[in-house]
Amino acid sequence: MGCTAPGTHIDNPAGHQCFVDGQRETKPDQPFRYYGTSRVDALPADVKGRPDWTLQPASQAVEHAAPASLWLFPLDLPLELVRRAWSGRQDQTVVITLPATPPELRVLPEIRPTGLEAVAERALQARNAR
């Protein structure tokens, strides 16, 4: 743990599909990628082999603060070591929570067209007419 950059922990208790910067991630602990802003996207987990669309996909930005300013070249390492000794490693935790889909946007799992009984009756009449 001596010479490591801050990592990211993805807290995903519901098991949703997570993407970090567009790449699917299945491990909860992510190593350091770069300083700046990362994006964590999540899609609803599958229920009985189908996505649970009672939840909406979500996306959130994760800011990885840079260490001491680069223009302080001879002092950047000592400043970073002092900051790390004082406050420890700055790991971040991202909690994955998906918002509920509003009722007016929900799709019913079994959408049946209207008028099926009338079509079935006409087909039966056509078969009997032959």
C-alpha positions in Angstrom: 0.0 0.0 0.0 3.0 2.3 0.1 3.2 3.6 -3.4 -0.4 3.2 -4.6 -2.7 5.9 -5.8 -6.3 6.2 -4.5 -8.7 3.5 -5.7 -12.4 3.3 -6.2 -14.8 0.9 -4.5 -18.1 0.3 -6.2 -20.8 -0.6 -3.6 -23.4 -2.4 -5.6 -25.6 -4.6 -3.3 -28.4 -5.2 -5.8 -25.9 -6.5 -8.5 -26.7 -4.0 -11.2 -24.6 -4.0 -14.4 -21.9 -1.3 -13.8 -19.7 0.4 -16.4 -16.7 2.6 -15.5 -15.8 4.9 -18.3 -17.7 2.7 -20.7 -16.0 -0.6 -19.7 -18.1 -3.2 -17.9 -16.7 -3.9 -14.4 -17.6 -6.9 -12.2 -15.1 -6.4 -9.4 -16.1 -4.0 -6.6 -12.6 -2.7 -6.1 -11.1 -0.7 -9.0 -7.5 0.3 -9.2 -6.5 3.9 -9.8 -7.0 4.9 -13.5 -6.2 8.6 -13.7 -6.8 11.9 -12.0 -9.8 13.9 -13.2 -13.4 12.8 -13.7 -14.6 9.2 -14.3 -18.1 8.2 -15.1 -19.9 5.3 -13.5 -23.0 4.1 -15.4 -25.4 1.4 -14.1 -28.2 -0.6 -15.8 -30.9 -2.5 -13.9 -30.0 -6.1 -12.9 -31.8 -9.0 -14.6 -34.8 -10.5 -12.9 -35.7 -13.9 -14.3 -33.5 -13.3 -17.3 -35.0 -9.9 -18.2 -33.9 -6.4 -17.2 -35.9 -5.0 -14.3 -37.3 -1.9 -16.0 -39.1 -0.7 -12.9 -35.8 1.0 -12.3 -34.1 3.6 -14.6 -30.5 3.5 -15.7 -28.3 5.9 -13.8 -25.0 7.7 -14.3 -22.8 9.6 -12.0 -19.5 11.4 -12.2 -16.6 10.6 -9.8 -14.0 13.2 -9.3 -10.4 12.0 -8.6 -8.6 15.0 -7.2 -5.0 15.4 -8.4 -2.2 15.5 -5.9 -0.1 18.5 -5.2 0.1 20.9 -8.1 2.6 19.9 -10.8 4.2 23.4 -11.0 5.6 22.8 -7.5 8.0 20.2 -9.0 10.7 20.0 -6.4 8.1 20.1 -3.6 5.3 18.0 -5.0 6.6 14.7 -3.6 7.2 16.0 -0.1 3.8 17.7 -0.1 2.0 14.6 -1.2 3.8 12.4 1.4 2.8 14.8 4.2 -0.8 14.9 3.0 -0.8 11.1 2.7 0.7 10.7 6.2 -1.8 13.2 7.6 -5.0 12.0 6.0 -4.2 8.5 4.6 -5.1 7.2 1.2 -8.1 8.9 -0.4 -10.1 6.0 -1.7 -13.5 6.7 -2.9 -16.7 4.7 -2.6 -19.4 4.9 -5.3 -22.9 3.7 -4.1 -25.0 2.4 -7.0 -28.7 3.3 -6.5 -31.1 3.4 -9.4 -34.1 5.6 -9.3 -37.6 4.1 -9.7 -39.2 4.5 -13.1 -42.3 6.8 -12.9 -45.6 5.0 -13.5 -46.3 6.8 -16.7 -43.1 5.5 -18.2 -43.3 1.9 -17.1 -43.8 -0.9 -19.7 -46.0 -3.8 -18.8 -44.1 -7.1 -19.0 -47.0 -8.8 -20.9 -48.5 -6.4 -23.4 -51.3 -8.0 -25.2 -52.9 -6.4 -28.2 -56.6 -5.5 -27.9 -59.1 -7.3 -30.0 -57.4 -10.7 -30.0 -60.7 -12.5 -29.2 -62.4 -10.9 -32.2 -59.5 -12.0 -34.5 -59.6 -15.5 -33.1 -63.4 -15.7 -33.6 -63.1 -14.6 -37.3 -60.3 -17.2 -37.8 -62.6 -19.9 -36.4 -65.4 -18.8 -38.6 -63.1 -18.8 -41.7 -61.9 -22.3 -40.9 -65.5 -23.6 -40.5 -66.5 -21.9 -43.8 -64.1 -24.0 -45.8 
